């Protein structure tokens, strides 16, 4: 098929590779414009733009798609279908209608659960037992379109957002190739009205750990916000990111370190911190972290 690919972050890159590998013609790649990044704050292309250019594909990165000339340029590509995955812009109706077979979205949840911006984070933070990927026919509403294909997967007991992100990206890449192969035979399934939830964008104000919460909730927050923005607490007044954890046995005052292995008491139960990151330092496993910063039993984390 002649495809317009629309994506921006690292999550989208395996999908682009899969479409190229399956022999589809990528007529154009749309991605968010380069943004300032790094210490020098120089404009850096998105992961999708960088990969597309390495593949020799034409790339466009408009700031918006609302103007008539931008929509005319999009329609002039005369694509069979647009494949959209974590692109980052709302698509106007004129864009949705331009490809002959419409626009297909790869969404990292089992719709209608977790429509919106942060479905992977929210699934882990909510304690969902499973999640998955849906191939959705896009319409004007936010992730409201009918589903063509879906695939579920359990969420691991110690899985972080980073780990689940990579698994779902690979699943989405395989599933969109399958959907395009079977497109004429797939019957779009309208989403039910029941079970709708919204995955609001993660706000950095959510990231501080509240040690008075039950251990299960603290563990889910740490894993769900890893690696970005990263749950955090203060250790002796220094801000430390908490990137991995697991439930542990123990009790004490909320935030109290219970042993030499960074087991920390919560409102009920305890968690063991297994990967941490100090400001300006690389992420470290707990044993390495403790060699550089002593956190003896009895320390109170804030």
KAUR-V292272 format. One record per pair of residues at least 6 apart in sequence whose C-alpha atoms are under 8 Angstrom apart, sorted by sequence separation. I is the first residue (numbers start at 1). J is the second residue. D is the distance in whole Angstrom. If there is no record, write none. Layout:
<<I & J & D> <I & J & D>>
This chain:
<<7 & 13 & 8> <20 & 26 & 7> <36 & 42 & 5> <37 & 43 & 6> <52 & 58 & 7> <53 & 59 & 7> <65 & 71 & 6> <96 & 102 & 6> <97 & 103 & 8> <109 & 115 & 8> <138 & 144 & 8> <139 & 145 & 5> <225 & 231 & 6> <233 & 239 & 6> <234 & 240 & 6> <252 & 258 & 7> <257 & 263 & 6> <258 & 264 & 6> <264 & 270 & 5> <265 & 271 & 7> <277 & 283 & 4> <19 & 26 & 8> <35 & 42 & 8> <36 & 43 & 4> <37 & 44 & 6> <52 & 59 & 7> <96 & 103 & 6> <136 & 143 & 8> <138 & 145 & 5> <179 & 186 & 8> <211 & 218 & 7> <232 & 239 & 7> <233 & 240 & 6> <251 & 258 & 8> <257 & 264 & 4> <258 & 265 & 7> <263 & 270 & 7> <264 & 271 & 5> <276 & 283 & 6> <277 & 284 & 6> <35 & 43 & 5> <36 & 44 & 6> <62 & 70 & 8> <114 & 122 & 7> <123 & 131 & 7> <137 & 145 & 5> <138 & 146 & 8> <210 & 218 & 7> <222 & 230 & 7> <232 & 240 & 5> <233 & 241 & 7> <250 & 258 & 7> <256 & 264 & 6> <257 & 265 & 7> <263 & 271 & 6> <264 & 272 & 6> <275 & 283 & 7> <276 & 284 & 5> <34 & 43 & 5> <35 & 44 & 5> <114 & 123 & 7> <136 & 145 & 6> <137 & 146 & 6> <155 & 164 & 7> <209 & 218 & 7> <222 & 231 & 5> <232 & 241 & 4> <233 & 242 & 8> <255 & 264 & 6> <256 & 265 & 5> <263 & 272 & 4> <264 & 273 & 8> <275 & 284 & 6> <276 & 285 & 6> <34 & 44 & 5> <35 & 45 & 7> <49 & 59 & 7> <109 & 119 & 6> <136 & 146 & 6> <137 & 147 & 6> <221 & 231 & 7> <231 & 241 & 6> <232 & 242 & 5> <254 & 264 & 8> <255 & 265 & 5> <256 & 266 & 8> <262 & 272 & 6> <263 & 273 & 6> <275 & 285 & 4> <276 & 286 & 6> <5 & 16 & 7> <34 & 45 & 4> <35 & 46 & 8> <108 & 119 & 6> <109 & 120 & 7> <136 & 147 & 4> <137 & 148 & 7> <230 & 241 & 6> <231 & 242 & 5> <254 & 265 & 5> <255 & 266 & 6> <261 & 272 & 7> <262 & 273 & 6> <274 & 285 & 6> <275 & 286 & 5> <33 & 45 & 7> <34 & 46 & 6> <108 & 120 & 7> <135 & 147 & 6> <136 & 148 & 6> <209 & 221 & 8> <230 & 242 & 6> <231 & 243 & 7> <253 & 265 & 6> <254 & 266 & 4> <261 & 273 & 8> <262 & 274 & 8> <274 & 286 & 5> <277 & 289 & 8> <33 & 46 & 7> <134 & 147 & 7> <135 & 148 & 6> <136 & 149 & 7> <209 & 222 & 8> <230 & 243 & 6> <250 & 263 & 8> <252 & 265 & 5> <253 & 266 & 7> <254 & 267 & 5> <273 & 286 & 7> <276 & 289 & 7> <32 & 46 & 7> <134 & 148 & 7> <135 & 149 & 5> <207 & 221 & 8> <250 & 264 & 8> <251 & 265 & 5> <252 & 266 & 7> <253 & 267 & 8> <275 & 289 & 8> <31 & 46 & 7> <134 & 149 & 6> <135 & 150 & 6> <248 & 263 & 7> <250 & 265 & 7> <251 & 266 & 7> <134 & 150 & 4> <226 & 242 & 8> <227 & 243 & 6> <31 & 48 & 7> <82 & 99 & 6> <133 & 150 & 6> <134 & 151 & 7> <226 & 243 & 5> <251 & 268 & 7> <31 & 49 & 6> <81 & 99 & 5> <132 & 150 & 7> <133 & 151 & 5> <207 & 225 & 7> <225 & 243 & 8> <226 & 244 & 7> <251 & 269 & 5> <30 & 49 & 8> <79 & 98 & 8> <80 & 99 & 5> <81 & 100 & 6> <84 & 103 & 7> <132 & 151 & 5> <133 & 152 & 7> <250 & 269 & 6> <251 & 270 & 6> <29 & 49 & 8> <75 & 95 & 7> <78 & 98 & 8> <79 & 99 & 5> <80 & 100 & 5> <81 & 101 & 5> <82 & 102 & 7> <83 & 103 & 6> <84 & 104 & 6> <85 & 105 & 6> <86 & 106 & 8> <132 & 152 & 4> <151 & 171 & 8> <222 & 242 & 6> <223 & 243 & 6> <249 & 269 & 6> <250 & 270 & 5> <3 & 24 & 7> <5 & 26 & 7> <74 & 95 & 7> <78 & 99 & 6> <79 & 100 & 7> <80 & 101 & 6> <81 & 102 & 5> <82 & 103 & 5> <83 & 104 & 5> <84 & 105 & 5> <85 & 106 & 5> <86 & 107 & 8> <110 & 131 & 6> <131 & 152 & 6> <132 & 153 & 5> <222 & 243 & 6> <223 & 244 & 6> <248 & 269 & 7> <249 & 270 & 6> <2 & 24 & 6> <3 & 25 & 6> <4 & 26 & 6> <7 & 29 & 8> <78 & 100 & 8> <80 & 102 & 8> <81 & 103 & 6> <82 & 104 & 6> <83 & 105 & 6> <84 & 106 & 6> <85 & 107 & 7> <109 & 131 & 5> <110 & 132 & 5> <130 & 152 & 7> <131 & 153 & 6> <207 & 229 & 7> <209 & 231 & 6> <222 & 244 & 6> <223 & 245 & 7> <247 & 269 & 8> <248 & 270 & 5> <249 & 271 & 8> <1 & 24 & 5> <2 & 25 & 5> <3 & 26 & 5> <4 & 27 & 6> <5 & 28 & 6> <6 & 29 & 6> <7 & 30 & 7> <8 & 31 & 5> <29 & 52 & 7> <71 & 94 & 7> <75 & 98 & 5> <81 & 104 & 7> <83 & 106 & 8> <108 & 131 & 8> <109 & 132 & 5> <110 & 133 & 6> <111 & 134 & 7> <130 & 153 & 6> <131 & 154 & 6> <207 & 230 & 6> <208 & 231 & 6> <209 & 232 & 6> <222 & 245 & 7> <247 & 270 & 6> <248 & 271 & 5> <1 & 25 & 6> <2 & 26 & 6> <3 & 27 & 6> <4 & 28 & 5> <5 & 29 & 5> <6 & 30 & 5> <7 & 31 & 5> <8 & 32 & 6> <71 & 95 & 6> <74 & 98 & 7> <75 & 99 & 7> <108 & 132 & 6> <109 & 133 & 5> <110 & 134 & 6> <130 & 154 & 4> <131 & 155 & 7> <151 & 175 & 8> <207 & 231 & 4> <208 & 232 & 5> <209 & 233 & 6> <247 & 271 & 4> <248 & 272 & 6> <262 & 286 & 7> <2 & 27 & 6> <3 & 28 & 7> <4 & 29 & 6> <5 & 30 & 6> <6 & 31 & 6> <7 & 32 & 8> <64 & 89 & 7> <108 & 133 & 5> <109 & 134 & 6> <129 & 154 & 6> <130 & 155 & 5> <150 & 175 & 8> <204 & 229 & 6> <207 & 232 & 6> <208 & 233 & 6> <246 & 271 & 6> <247 & 272 & 6> <261 & 286 & 7> <4 & 30 & 7> <65 & 91 & 7> <66 & 92 & 7> <107 & 133 & 6> <108 & 134 & 7> <116 & 142 & 7> <129 & 155 & 6> <149 & 175 & 7> <219 & 245 & 6> <245 & 271 & 6> <246 & 272 & 5> <261 & 287 & 7> <65 & 92 & 7> <106 & 133 & 7> <107 & 134 & 5> <115 & 142 & 7> <116 & 143 & 7> <128 & 155 & 7> <202 & 229 & 8> <219 & 246 & 6> <245 & 272 & 5> <246 & 273 & 7> <29 & 57 & 7> <31 & 59 & 7> <33 & 61 & 5> <106 & 134 & 6> <107 & 135 & 7> <115 & 143 & 6> <219 & 247 & 7> <245 & 273 & 4> <246 & 274 & 7> <28 & 57 & 7> <29 & 58 & 6> <30 & 59 & 6> <31 & 60 & 6> <32 & 61 & 5> <33 & 62 & 7> <105 & 134 & 8> <106 & 135 & 5> <107 & 136 & 7> <115 & 144 & 8> <244 & 273 & 6> <245 & 274 & 5> <27 & 57 & 8> <28 & 58 & 5> <29 & 59 & 5> <30 & 60 & 5> <31 & 61 & 5> <32 & 62 & 7> <33 & 63 & 7> <65 & 95 & 8> <105 & 135 & 6> <106 & 136 & 6> <149 & 179 & 7> <244 & 274 & 5> <245 & 275 & 7> <26 & 57 & 7> <27 & 58 & 7> <28 & 59 & 6> <29 & 60 & 6> <30 & 61 & 6> <31 & 62 & 8> <32 & 63 & 7> <104 & 135 & 7> <105 & 136 & 5> <112 & 143 & 8> <124 & 155 & 8> <148 & 179 & 7> <216 & 247 & 7> <242 & 273 & 7> <243 & 274 & 8> <244 & 275 & 5> <16 & 48 & 8> <28 & 60 & 7> <30 & 62 & 8> <104 & 136 & 6> <105 & 137 & 6> <111 & 143 & 8> <112 & 144 & 7> <215 & 247 & 7> <243 & 275 & 5> <244 & 276 & 7> <104 & 137 & 5> <105 & 138 & 6> <242 & 275 & 6> <243 & 276 & 5> <262 & 295 & 8> <13 & 47 & 7> <103 & 137 & 6> <104 & 138 & 6> <242 & 276 & 5> <243 & 277 & 7> <13 & 48 & 6> <102 & 137 & 7> <103 & 138 & 6> <133 & 168 & 7> <241 & 276 & 6> <242 & 277 & 7> <260 & 295 & 8> <12 & 48 & 7> <16 & 52 & 8> <102 & 138 & 7> <124 & 160 & 8> <132 & 168 & 7> <240 & 276 & 7> <241 & 277 & 5> <260 & 296 & 6> <9 & 46 & 6> <10 & 47 & 5> <124 & 161 & 7> <135 & 172 & 8> <149 & 186 & 8> <240 & 277 & 6> <241 & 278 & 6> <259 & 296 & 7> <260 & 297 & 6> <8 & 46 & 6> <9 & 47 & 5> <10 & 48 & 7> <13 & 51 & 7> <133 & 171 & 7> <134 & 172 & 8> <148 & 186 & 6> <240 & 278 & 5> <241 & 279 & 8> <257 & 295 & 8> <259 & 297 & 5> <8 & 47 & 6> <9 & 48 & 6> <133 & 172 & 6> <148 & 187 & 6> <239 & 278 & 7> <240 & 279 & 7> <257 & 296 & 7> <258 & 297 & 5> <8 & 48 & 5> <110 & 150 & 7> <121 & 161 & 6> <135 & 175 & 7> <148 & 188 & 5> <238 & 278 & 8> <239 & 279 & 7> <257 & 297 & 5> <258 & 298 & 6> <7 & 48 & 6> <8 & 49 & 7> <110 & 151 & 8> <120 & 161 & 6> <135 & 176 & 7> <147 & 188 & 5> <148 & 189 & 6> <256 & 297 & 8> <257 & 298 & 5> <96 & 138 & 7> <110 & 152 & 7> <146 & 188 & 5> <147 & 189 & 5> <212 & 254 & 5> <256 & 298 & 6> <257 & 299 & 5> <96 & 139 & 7> <146 & 189 & 5> <147 & 190 & 6> <211 & 254 & 5> <212 & 255 & 8> <256 & 299 & 6> <257 & 300 & 6> <120 & 164 & 7> <135 & 179 & 8> <146 & 190 & 4> <147 & 191 & 7> <211 & 255 & 5> <256 & 300 & 4> <257 & 301 & 7> <120 & 165 & 7> <145 & 190 & 7> <146 & 191 & 6> <255 & 300 & 5> <256 & 301 & 6> <93 & 139 & 8> <145 & 191 & 7> <255 & 301 & 5> <93 & 140 & 6> <144 & 191 & 7> <255 & 302 & 6> <92 & 140 & 7> <218 & 266 & 8> <28 & 77 & 8> <91 & 140 & 8> <27 & 77 & 7> <215 & 265 & 8> <137 & 188 & 7> <215 & 266 & 5> <27 & 79 & 7> <214 & 266 & 6> <215 & 267 & 7> <219 & 271 & 7> <213 & 266 & 6> <214 & 267 & 5> <215 & 268 & 6> <218 & 271 & 8> <211 & 265 & 7> <212 & 266 & 5> <213 & 267 & 5> <214 & 268 & 5> <215 & 269 & 5> <32 & 87 & 7> <211 & 266 & 5> <212 & 267 & 4> <213 & 268 & 7> <214 & 269 & 7> <215 & 270 & 5> <31 & 87 & 6> <32 & 88 & 7> <211 & 267 & 6> <212 & 268 & 8> <214 & 270 & 8> <215 & 271 & 6> <30 & 87 & 8> <108 & 168 & 6> <235 & 295 & 8> <108 & 169 & 8> <161 & 223 & 6> <160 & 223 & 4> <161 & 224 & 5> <108 & 172 & 8> <159 & 223 & 7> <160 & 224 & 6> <161 & 225 & 7> <162 & 226 & 6> <107 & 172 & 8> <158 & 223 & 7> <160 & 225 & 8> <161 & 226 & 6> <162 & 227 & 6> <235 & 300 & 7> <236 & 301 & 7> <106 & 172 & 6> <160 & 226 & 6> <161 & 227 & 7> <235 & 301 & 5> <160 & 227 & 8> <234 & 301 & 6> <235 & 302 & 7> <233 & 301 & 7> <234 & 302 & 5> <233 & 302 & 6> <106 & 176 & 7> <12 & 85 & 6> <12 & 86 & 7> <4 & 79 & 6> <11 & 86 & 7> <3 & 79 & 5> <6 & 82 & 7> <2 & 79 & 5> <3 & 80 & 6> <4 & 81 & 7> <5 & 82 & 6> <6 & 83 & 6> <7 & 84 & 6> <8 & 85 & 8> <9 & 86 & 7> <122 & 199 & 6> <2 & 80 & 5> <3 & 81 & 5> <4 & 82 & 5> <5 & 83 & 5> <6 & 84 & 5> <7 & 85 & 5> <8 & 86 & 6> <9 & 87 & 8> <1 & 80 & 6> <2 & 81 & 7> <3 & 82 & 5> <4 & 83 & 6> <5 & 84 & 6> <6 & 85 & 6> <7 & 86 & 5> <8 & 87 & 5> <112 & 191 & 6> <119 & 198 & 8> <1 & 81 & 8> <3 & 83 & 7> <6 & 86 & 8> <7 & 87 & 4> <8 & 88 & 7> <111 & 191 & 7> <112 & 192 & 7> <119 & 199 & 5> <6 & 87 & 6> <7 & 88 & 7> <112 & 193 & 8> <115 & 196 & 7> <118 & 199 & 5> <121 & 202 & 8> <112 & 194 & 8> <113 & 195 & 6> <114 & 196 & 7> <115 & 197 & 6> <116 & 198 & 6> <117 & 199 & 6> <118 & 200 & 6> <112 & 195 & 6> <113 & 196 & 5> <114 & 197 & 5> <115 & 198 & 5> <116 & 199 & 5> <117 & 200 & 6> <118 & 201 & 5> <112 & 196 & 5> <113 & 197 & 5> <114 & 198 & 5> <115 & 199 & 6> <116 & 200 & 6> <117 & 201 & 5> <118 & 202 & 7> <160 & 244 & 7> <111 & 196 & 8> <112 & 197 & 7> <113 & 198 & 7> <114 & 199 & 5> <116 & 201 & 8> <158 & 244 & 8> <158 & 245 & 7> <158 & 246 & 6> <211 & 302 & 8> <125 & 217 & 7> <127 & 220 & 7> <126 & 220 & 7> <125 & 220 & 5> <124 & 220 & 6> <125 & 221 & 5> <124 & 221 & 8> <125 & 223 & 8> <124 & 223 & 7> <125 & 224 & 5> <124 & 224 & 5> <123 & 224 & 8> <122 & 224 & 7> <121 & 224 & 5> <120 & 224 & 8> <121 & 225 & 6> <11 & 165 & 7> <15 & 169 & 7> <19 & 173 & 8> <11 & 166 & 7> <14 & 169 & 7> <15 & 170 & 7> <18 & 173 & 6> <22 & 177 & 7> <14 & 170 & 6> <18 & 174 & 7> <12 & 169 & 7> <15 & 172 & 7> <16 & 173 & 8> <11 & 169 & 5> <15 & 173 & 4> <19 & 177 & 6> <14 & 173 & 6> <15 & 174 & 8> <18 & 177 & 7> <15 & 176 & 8>>
